[in-house]
Amino acid sequence: MEDRTLKTGTTTIGILCKDGVVLAADKRATAGYMVAEKRMDKVFQVDDFVGVTTAGSVSEVQLLLKLIKAQIKLTKMRARKGLSVKEITNLLATYVYSNIRKPSMIMAITGFLVAGKDSSGYSLYEVGLDGSLIKADDYRTDGSGSVYALGVLETEYKQDLSVQQGIELALRAINAALKRDAATGNGIDIVTITNEGYKKVMEKQINTGIY
């Protein structure tokens, strides 16, 4: 039987820059071979200076985002202090690790990129579908179109990129995936995290019709 679970077969990107972090993703969600949603948000703010990109089963992604946001608020109320980007990522990785190992009729497959700013500076992490956690020194990409985006990132990334250059690089990398990956498409969102906080700098829809 074909799995019709709503999924964000996708391309997500995180890029570390000298003055911030850039997060980007396409806007297509699929159910089997059908394009189920053309305006799916896959980049989310979870704290004042922390954002995540999402990939995988939509229901699981939505649940984990609710849990991590609630835990951040609860910790702030109890401890009267914020969480570091690493602490937030560790919490999210723990949730993913637990969910993927629970018996279920539907596989709890999710992938996240977590980026933000705290007292130690800017940082970028990848949370794998198995709950693994990897810290990035440069860039990360996830999802079905990541292999196409990776070629662009590998070729063009430089350690001293500005945020504006990071935005342009993310756009080129997502565009490469849009051209080749069937599960990536319909638009792009780009977010920056700088000293000014979390900011959406691009939200673009792509018309795939012929008229």
C-alpha positions as CSV (number, residue, x, y, z in Angstrom):
1,M,0.0,0.0,0.0
2,E,1.3,3.4,-0.9
3,D,2.2,5.7,2.0
4,R,0.0,8.8,1.6
5,T,1.4,10.5,4.8
6,L,1.8,14.2,4.2
7,K,5.6,14.9,3.9
8,T,7.8,17.8,3.3
9,G,10.1,16.1,0.7
10,T,12.1,19.2,0.6
11,T,15.4,21.1,0.5
12,T,16.4,23.1,3.6
13,I,19.6,25.0,4.0
14,G,21.5,26.7,6.9
15,I,24.6,28.9,6.3
16,L,26.9,30.4,8.9
17,C,28.1,33.9,8.0
18,K,30.5,36.3,9.7
19,D,27.6,38.5,10.9
20,G,24.7,36.1,11.2
21,V,23.0,32.9,10.1
22,V,20.8,32.2,7.0
23,L,18.1,29.6,6.9
24,A,16.2,28.7,3.7
25,A,13.7,26.2,2.5
26,D,11.3,25.5,-0.4
27,K,7.5,25.4,0.1
28,R,6.2,22.1,-1.4
29,A,4.6,19.3,0.6
30,T,3.8,15.9,-1.0
31,A,1.6,12.9,-0.3
32,G,3.0,10.0,-2.3
33,Y,3.4,11.4,-5.8
34,M,0.9,14.2,-5.3
35,V,1.8,17.8,-4.5
36,A,-0.5,18.2,-1.5
37,E,0.4,21.8,-0.5
38,K,2.2,24.6,-2.4
39,R,2.6,27.1,0.4
40,M,4.0,25.1,3.2
41,D,6.2,26.9,5.7
42,K,9.3,25.0,6.7
43,V,11.3,27.7,8.5
44,F,10.1,28.6,12.0
45,Q,11.1,30.8,14.9
46,V,11.3,29.0,18.2
47,D,12.9,31.7,20.3
48,D,13.9,35.4,19.9
49,F,17.3,34.5,18.3
50,V,16.7,30.9,17.2
51,G,15.1,29.4,14.1
52,V,14.7,25.9,12.7
53,T,14.1,24.4,9.3
54,T,12.0,21.2,9.0
55,A,11.8,18.1,6.9
56,G,9.9,14.9,7.1
57,S,6.4,13.9,8.2
58,V,4.3,17.0,8.7
59,S,2.4,15.8,11.7
60,E,5.6,14.8,13.6
61,V,7.2,18.1,12.7
62,Q,4.2,20.1,14.0
63,L,4.1,18.1,17.2
64,L,7.9,18.5,17.9
65,L,7.7,22.3,17.2
66,K,4.9,22.6,19.8
67,L,6.9,20.6,22.3
68,I,10.1,22.5,21.9
69,K,8.4,26.0,22.0
70,A,6.5,25.0,25.1
71,Q,9.7,23.7,26.8
72,I,11.5,26.9,26.0
73,K,8.8,29.0,27.6
74,L,8.5,26.6,30.6
75,T,12.3,26.8,31.2
76,K,12.3,30.6,31.0
77,M,9.5,30.7,33.6
78,R,11.2,28.3,36.0
79,A,14.8,29.2,35.6
80,R,14.2,32.9,34.7
81,K,16.8,32.7,32.0
82,G,16.9,31.7,28.3
83,L,18.3,28.6,26.7
84,S,21.4,28.5,24.5
85,V,21.2,27.4,20.9
86,K,23.0,24.2,21.9
87,E,20.5,23.5,24.8
88,I,17.5,24.0,22.5
89,T,19.1,21.7,19.9
90,N,19.8,19.0,22.5
91,L,16.2,19.1,23.7
92,L,14.9,18.8,20.1
93,A,17.3,15.9,19.4
94,T,16.1,14.1,22.5
95,Y,12.5,14.4,21.3
96,V,13.4,13.1,17.8
97,Y,15.4,10.2,19.3
98,S,12.4,9.2,21.5
99,N,9.8,9.6,18.7
100,I,11.6,7.5,16.1
101,R,11.8,4.6,18.5
102,K,8.2,4.4,19.5
103,P,6.0,1.7,17.9
104,S,3.6,3.4,15.5
105,M,1.5,2.8,12.4
106,I,3.2,5.9,10.8
107,M,7.0,6.3,10.8
108,A,8.0,9.4,12.8
109,I,10.6,10.6,10.3
110,T,11.8,14.2,10.8
111,G,14.9,16.3,10.2
112,F,15.8,19.7,11.5
113,L,18.4,22.4,11.1
114,V,18.7,24.6,14.1
115,A,20.5,28.0,14.0
116,G,20.7,31.0,16.2
117,K,22.6,33.5,18.4
118,D,23.4,33.4,22.1
119,S,26.3,34.5,24.4
120,S,28.8,32.3,22.5
121,G,28.0,33.8,19.1
122,Y,26.3,32.3,16.1
123,S,25.8,28.5,15.7
124,L,24.3,26.0,13.3
125,Y,23.3,22.4,14.1
126,E,21.7,19.5,12.2
127,V,19.4,17.1,14.0
128,G,19.2,13.8,12.0
129,L,16.1,11.6,11.6
130,D,17.6,9.2,14.3
131,G,18.1,12.0,16.9
132,S,21.8,12.5,16.1
133,L,23.2,16.0,16.6
134,I,26.0,17.5,14.5
135,K,27.4,21.0,14.9
136,A,28.3,22.7,11.6
137,D,31.2,25.0,11.1
138,D,30.0,26.3,7.7
139,Y,26.7,25.1,6.2
140,R,24.2,22.2,6.3
141,T,21.5,21.0,3.9
142,D,18.7,18.5,4.5
143,G,15.9,16.8,2.6
144,S,15.3,15.1,-0.7
145,G,16.9,17.9,-2.7
146,S,19.9,18.3,-0.5
147,V,22.3,16.5,-2.9
148,Y,21.6,19.2,-5.5
149,A,22.0,22.1,-3.1
150,L,25.1,20.6,-1.6
151,G,27.0,20.9,-4.9
152,V,26.3,24.7,-5.0
153,L,27.2,25.1,-1.3
154,E,30.4,23.1,-1.6
155,T,31.6,25.1,-4.6
156,E,30.6,28.6,-3.5
157,Y,30.8,28.8,0.3
158,K,33.5,30.9,1.9
159,Q,34.2,31.4,5.6
160,D,33.9,35.2,5.5
161,L,30.5,35.4,3.8
162,S,28.3,38.3,4.8
163,V,24.7,37.7,5.6
164,Q,23.7,39.3,2.3
165,Q,26.1,36.9,0.4
166,G,24.6,34.1,2.4
167,I,21.1,35.0,1.3
168,E,22.3,35.0,-2.4
169,L,24.1,31.6,-1.9
170,A,21.0,30.1,-0.3
171,L,18.8,31.2,-3.2
172,R,21.2,29.7,-5.7
173,A,21.4,26.4,-3.8
174,I,17.6,26.1,-3.4
175,N,17.2,27.0,-7.1
176,A,19.5,24.1,-8.1
177,A,17.3,21.7,-6.1
178,L,14.1,23.2,-7.6
179,K,15.3,22.3,-11.0
180,R,16.1,18.6,-10.3
181,D,14.2,17.3,-7.2
182,A,10.5,16.5,-7.8
183,A,9.7,16.9,-4.1
184,T,11.2,20.4,-3.9
185,G,9.3,23.3,-5.4
186,N,6.6,26.0,-5.5
187,G,8.6,28.7,-3.8
188,I,11.3,29.7,-1.2
189,D,11.5,31.2,2.2
190,I,14.7,32.8,3.5
191,V,15.3,33.9,7.1
192,T,18.2,35.6,8.8
193,I,19.3,35.6,12.4
194,T,21.5,38.6,13.3
195,N,22.1,41.0,16.1
196,E,18.7,42.4,15.3
197,G,17.0,39.0,15.8
198,Y,15.0,36.7,13.6
199,K,13.8,38.2,10.3
200,K,12.2,36.7,7.2
201,V,13.9,38.4,4.3
202,M,12.3,36.5,1.4
203,E,9.0,34.7,0.8
204,K,8.5,33.9,-2.9
205,Q,5.9,31.8,-4.7
206,I,6.8,30.1,-8.0
207,N,4.0,29.6,-10.5
208,T,4.3,26.2,-12.1
209,G,1.3,26.6,-14.5
210,I,1.4,27.3,-18.2
211,Y,-1.0,30.3,-18.1
